[in-house]
Every structure is written in C-alpha cells, then in structure tokens.
Amino acid sequence: MFAIVGTLAFSFKAILIKLAYAWHSVDATTLLTLRMLYAAPFFAAMAWASRGGPPISGGDAGRLLWLGFIGYYLASYLDFLGLQYITAALERLVLYLYPTIVLILSAVLYGKPIRSREVLALALSYAGIVIVFWNDVRLSGDPGAIALGGGLVFVCAICHAIYMVSSAGIIGRLGSMRFIAWAMLVSTAFVLAQFVVLLPLSALAVPLRIHALMLAMAIVATVLPTWMMAEAIRRIGANHTSLVGSLGPVFTIGLGAMILGESVHLIQLAGAVLVLAGVLLVSLKPPPIAKAAQD
C-alpha cells in the first residue's frame, strides 16, 4: 500500500504543473521556487528528526551537494521546463526510461555487460517512446515543440539516472530519510539562488490558486511520496517497489485524461505498454534458471 499510494502521489506532479501553466502565465523557475519553499520546512524537520546518525564527513557533504544539484534541482527544473511543451502522459513515459539509462551508464562507467535480455528491454522501451512521440506529433502538429519538451525531459531522466548510480553508497552510510532530507535542502538552496539571480521577488505574487497547487505538490507529490516509497523499500525491497512503480505512467495517463482532458489513443497505449515492458525487463531480476543461462 505504501508503494501504490506513493506511486499515485508522485503521478500527480505533472498534472499539477500542467494545471498551473493552464491557469496562469507563470514560468518554470517561479513554480519550482514555490514548490521548494513549501516543501523545505518538512525536509528540515526530517533532517532534525534524523540528526542522531553518524556525523556527515567532508566527502559526504560534497556528494550531497552534487546529488542535490543534479538529482533534485537540475532534474526538476528540466522537468518543469519540458512540461511547457508536452503532455503529462508523454512526460511520465519519457521520465520512466531512467532505469534503461542506469543500465547504459553502468555499462559505460563500470564495464557491466549488457545481456541479451537487457538489449531486448532497451529495444522495447525506445520503440515504445518512438510510437508515443509519433502519436503526439501527429495530434499536435508542432514537432519542434514536442521534440524540445521531450528532449528536456529525457535529459531530466539522464540526470535522475546519474543520481541513482551515484547515490547508493552515501544512502547506505547516512540512511535513506536523512540523505533525502539533506539532498532536498541542498536543492532548495540551488533553486532559491536561481530565482534570486533571474527574477524579482514580485514574481512570487501569483494568484492564490497557484500557491495552492504548489503547496499541494510540495505535500502530496513531493514529501509524502518520498517518505512512502522509502518505507515501501524498507518493507518489501527495491525490486518489488519498482514493480509497483510501473503503475506510475498508467496513473499519469489516466489522471491526464480525467483532469487535463488529454486524449488517450490505442497507439499511445501500445507505446506505453512497450515502454513499461522494457523497463520491467531491466528492473526485475530474472528467475534463477534464466540468470544462469545468461551467465
């Protein structure tokens, strides 16, 4: 239940961003700043509650700066920018490619071989994305905007994959909740610095309903699912949690149709099935017989 509810909560993020863009002429920097301002007190409380752990070394402090920058600041900013151009459903499918990018990064950086099962997974995932892209271009009539938005979200997925590859060691040393709290606070500092450099303080004077959306995103689609997914991993492990997490794009497609009025077509669903099938092949461990055959 933690994994299911956490996945559903994460799925609301793109919906809330699209609603904000539809309701008011607001830029990605302002939206991201409001989100982090509302979320920061919760993460500060988490950092205080987990203060009894081992001291954070200088090396770990540097890693927190790097991972907070790339995993929670840069990735989030690119995601907010990309959603100006593409649907919430396409955004979630492109973002969900990050396990395949982790696979490629592991092969490039650590020499981990890519086996035949994983080659099939890559082929399925990216064939599915091509199908969904083609469908959205056909419906929108603006291939440039779709390519720009999709490219921004894909770079976001690369940033998230780098974060996943780089964070395992420090999470083990600090604990998941303590690490998340400090990494999110670091990202908040980067977001606020960007806002101060680019925009006047008056940019935060947006309508009350935009503040309400970002408060909802901070609590419902940021703090709550972050904690719930960590609890899910603690109880059932990362493998089973990732299986439940495959519901994320499905939830977002459904929510986009119900709340945003985004169209759903059979060819889009077919592409989504290919993406999910490929990611699941990468994410799930093969049965012992299959693994022995691969080895």
Phi, psi and omega in degrees: 000321176303314183294317181295310182293321178297319178296317178298318181296316177301326184294340180285343187302307181297325179297315181294322178295314179298322177297318180298316178296325181286327186275336185204150177281091185228148183265165184296323181298316180295316180299315181295322178297314179299317179302313184287327176298319180285330182276332187304318179301325179293317180289329174296320177296321177296319179296319179294318182294332182258020187289348184281001182284182178296151180299147179278119181287168177299321178295318179291327176297319177296321178293322177298320178298313181295313183288325175295324179291306188278326187274328186240337176266296185296315180299317181295318181297316178297323179295314178299319179295315183298326182290353172288341189241338185234167180287161177297323181296314179294320178302315183292323179292317179295315180298328183287356176285353188303327177297327178290327177289323175302318179301313181293317179298320179297325178289318183287316187275325188242003177069021179288124183292145174264117185272171185300322178299322182282329173298316176300318179299315178298316180299315180297312185299311185282334171295319178298319179295320178300318180297314182293319177301313181300319180296317181291322176296318180299322183278324184276328183074012181230079183298329180297315180294318180296318179295318179296310180297316178296321179295318179298316181290327178294320175296324174302317179296323177296316178300318180294322178295318177300318177300317181295318181294326188267347192263348188301314184296314183289328176296320178297324181282320186265338188094146189296314185290321178294318179297312182299317182301310183288323178296321178291324177293322175299314180297325177299319178298317178296318180298314181295322178297317178298317180298314182298322181288321190264330191227154173281161180300331181296345179296339179281353180278064178265166180303155183301325182291334175289319174300319180296319178298316182288328173295318177297319178296318181299318184272306189281323187248008178229291186293307184300308181292329177300314179291318184294320180291324176296320177293324178296316179297321180296326185271320186238358178090159182294326184296310180291327177295321178294328177297313177295325180298342177294346175288345185305305178300325178296314177301315184293320177299316179294315180294322178298321179291316184286318188264318185263348183074022178291139182286148177236123182239156181300321181293326176294317178295323178297317177297320178297320179298318179296316179299312182296320180298316180295316181294321179294324176298324178285319190282325186270141177289136177291154176299158186307319181296315180295321180295320178297321179295321178295317181295000000 
